[in-house]
Amino acid sequence: MKAINILITGANGQLGHEMRNALNGDQRFNATYTDVAGDGIAMLDITDEAAVEQVVTANAITLIVNCVAYTAVDAAEDDEATAARLNVEAVGVLARVARRHGIKMVHVSTDYVFDGKGCIPYTEDMPVNPQSAYGRTKLDGERRLLDTLGDQAIILRTAWLYSPYGKNFVKTMLTLGQSKPALKVVFDQVGSPTCARDLARAIVTAITASEWHPGIYHYSNEGVISWYDFAIAIHRMAGITGCDVQPCHSDEFPAKAHRPAYSVLDKTKFKSTFGVTVPYWQDSLRETLLTLGFPTNKND
Ligand SMILES: NC(=O)c1ccc[n+]([C@@H]2O[C@H](COP(=O)([O-])OP(=O)(O)OC[C@H]3O[C@@H](n4cnc5c(N)ncnc54)[C@H](OP(=O)(O)O)[C@@H]3O)[C@@H](O)[C@H]2O)c1
C-alpha cells in the first residue's frame, strides 16, 4: 500500500511531539513536520496561505494533522485577537488549502468549548457555551473547519493534556514537589487527564481506520479526578514525599480565564466508532513518569 503523505503542523508542541513519536518508523506514513528545527520544515507560518499551499504541493500532502494552537489560556483574555489568529484564522487557512487539494484534516479542540456547569460527562452533541477567550476561539476554529471542509474533517476535543514535553501540570507538580515543602491544589475542578501519547495514538487510529469517520469526537484518558487528586497521585507515583499537598477552592487562585468546574468528556462515540479501549489515567501517568526518569511503584 502507498504511504500516506501526512503534514503535522506544530510538531514541537506536546501533541506534535507525540505525533512524531507515534509516526516514527511507521511505514504507512511519509511525514512532513513543521516547526521542528533540523527535522522537517523549520518554520511554517500557517496563517500564510501561500506558504501552506507551497508545502502541501511540494510534499503531495493528502492528510493534515493540525497540532498548532494558541494554548496560553490566561494570556488569551488580554489578547483574543492573537489567539483567534492561530485558533481560527490559521485553521481556516489549512482548511481552505485542504479543500482545494482534496485533503482530509484532523484538528484538536478542547473541553473549554463547554461552560463546565454540567454534572454528567459531555457528549459531542451537548450545547457549547465557552466562558473564556481561549474557549471561544477554539469553538470558532471548530466551526471554521467544519464550514470549510465538512465531511473531510475530524475534530478531537481533549482536556488536561500532559506529556514529557513543554509545560504542563504533571511537570509543574514534579518541580514544585521537589522544591516546596507545601502546596495547595484546587479540588473543585474535576476532569480527566489526557496523556498526549495516547491522544497521538488515537489520532493514528482514526486516520488508519478502514473507513473515514468524519465529525467531532471526545478523547481523554479514562477516569475522573480533581486537580488535587492528580497532584497527589503524581507525587506518590514519583516517590516525592517532602511536599504537603492540601486541597483548596478555585477562588484561592484567581486566574484571568474562567476554568470549567466540570470538564469530563464522554468518549463513547470515539470508542464505539473506532473499536478501541482507552487507557486508564493512572497507567498512562505511570508511563509518562517513567519516561521522565521517575521509577514508579506499580502498586501506587
Ligand atoms: N494543553 C492542554 O491542556 C490542552 C487541553 C485541551 C485541548 N488542548 C488542545 O490540544 C492541542 C495540542 O495542545 P498542546 O498542549 O500540544 O499545545 P502546545 O504544546 O502549546 O503546542 C502548540 C504548538 O503550536 C505552535 N505555535 C504556537 N504559536 C505559533 C505560531 N504563531 N506559529 C506557528 N506555530 C505556533 C507551538 O510552537 P512552539 O513550540 O514554537 O511554541 C507548538 O508547536 C491544541 O489544539 C490545544 O488547543 C490542549
The ligand as a Tripos MOL2 file, in Angstrom:
@<TRIPOS>MOLECULE
LIG
   48    52     1     0     0
SMALL
NO_CHARGES

@<TRIPOS>ATOM
      1 N1         -2.6470   21.6580   26.7910 N.am      1 LIG1
      2 C1         -3.8660   21.3120   27.2250 C.2       1 LIG1
      3 O1         -4.1100   21.0820   28.4230 O.2       1 LIG1
      4 C2         -4.9880   21.1670   26.2270 C.ar      1 LIG1
      5 C3         -6.2720   20.8910   26.7070 C.ar      1 LIG1
      6 C4         -7.2970   20.7420   25.7930 C.ar      1 LIG1
      7 C5         -7.0490   20.8640   24.4430 C.ar      1 LIG1
      8 N2         -5.8040   21.1660   24.0070 N.ar      1 LIG1
      9 C6         -5.5980   21.3000   22.5650 C.3       1 LIG1
     10 O2         -4.7030   20.2690   22.1850 O.3       1 LIG1
     11 C7         -3.9240   20.7030   21.0670 C.3       1 LIG1
     12 C8         -2.4610   20.4590   21.3570 C.3       1 LIG1
     13 O3         -2.1110   21.2180   22.5130 O.3       1 LIG1
     14 P1         -0.6200   21.2170   23.0830 P.3       1 LIG1
     15 O4         -0.7140   21.2450   24.5730 O.co2     1 LIG1
     16 O5          0.1610   20.1650   22.3940 O.co2     1 LIG1
     17 O6         -0.1280   22.6410   22.6030 O.3       1 LIG1
     18 P2          1.3270   23.2640   22.7690 P.3       1 LIG1
     19 O7          2.2390   22.3260   23.4480 O.co2     1 LIG1
     20 O8          1.1110   24.6350   23.3270 O.co2     1 LIG1
     21 O9          1.8230   23.3470   21.2700 O.3       1 LIG1
     22 C9          1.2660   24.2430   20.3760 C.3       1 LIG1
     23 C10         2.0970   24.2820   19.1270 C.3       1 LIG1
     24 O10         1.6770   25.4390   18.4010 O.3       1 LIG1
     25 C11         2.8370   26.1160   17.9680 C.3       1 LIG1
     26 N3          2.6150   27.5500   17.8070 N.ar      1 LIG1
     27 C12         2.2730   28.4360   18.7440 C.ar      1 LIG1
     28 N4          2.2310   29.6620   18.1980 N.ar      1 LIG1
     29 C13         2.5790   29.5180   16.8910 C.ar      1 LIG1
     30 C14         2.7050   30.3840   15.7800 C.ar      1 LIG1
     31 N5          2.4810   31.7070   15.9160 N.pl3     1 LIG1
     32 N6          3.0510   29.8930   14.5770 N.ar      1 LIG1
     33 C15         3.2890   28.5670   14.4260 C.ar      1 LIG1
     34 N7          3.1850   27.6870   15.4450 N.ar      1 LIG1
     35 C16         2.8240   28.1590   16.6430 C.ar      1 LIG1
     36 C17         3.8320   25.8890   19.0690 C.3       1 LIG1
     37 O11         5.1230   26.1670   18.5600 O.3       1 LIG1
     38 P3          6.3420   26.4870   19.5650 P.3       1 LIG1
     39 O12         6.7390   25.1880   20.1690 O.co2     1 LIG1
     40 O13         7.3580   27.0600   18.6530 O.co2     1 LIG1
     41 O14         5.7960   27.4800   20.5570 O.co2     1 LIG1
     42 C18         3.6010   24.4260   19.3670 C.3       1 LIG1
     43 O15         4.2960   23.6340   18.4370 O.3       1 LIG1
     44 C19        -4.2970   22.1580   20.8410 C.3       1 LIG1
     45 O16        -5.2370   22.2400   19.8170 O.3       1 LIG1
     46 C20        -4.9350   22.5870   22.1380 C.3       1 LIG1
     47 O17        -5.8610   23.6340   21.9600 O.3       1 LIG1
     48 C21        -4.7580   21.3080   24.8680 C.ar      1 LIG1
@<TRIPOS>BOND
     1     1     2 1
     2     2     3 2
     3     2     4 1
     4     4     5 ar
     5     4    48 ar
     6     5     6 ar
     7     6     7 ar
     8     7     8 ar
     9     8     9 1
    10     8    48 ar
    11     9    10 1
    12     9    46 1
    13    10    11 1
    14    11    12 1
    15    11    44 1
    16    12    13 1
    17    13    14 1
    18    14    15 2
    19    14    16 1
    20    14    17 1
    21    17    18 1
    22    18    19 2
    23    18    20 1
    24    18    21 1
    25    21    22 1
    26    22    23 1
    27    23    24 1
    28    23    42 1
    29    24    25 1
    30    25    26 1
    31    25    36 1
    32    26    27 ar
    33    26    35 ar
    34    27    28 ar
    35    28    29 ar
    36    29    30 ar
    37    29    35 ar
    38    30    31 1
    39    30    32 ar
    40    32    33 ar
    41    33    34 ar
    42    34    35 ar
    43    36    37 1
    44    36    42 1
    45    37    38 1
    46    38    39 2
    47    38    40 1
    48    38    41 1
    49    42    43 1
    50    44    45 1
    51    44    46 1
    52    46    47 1
@<TRIPOS>SUBSTRUCTURE
     1 LIG1         1 GROUP 0 **** ****
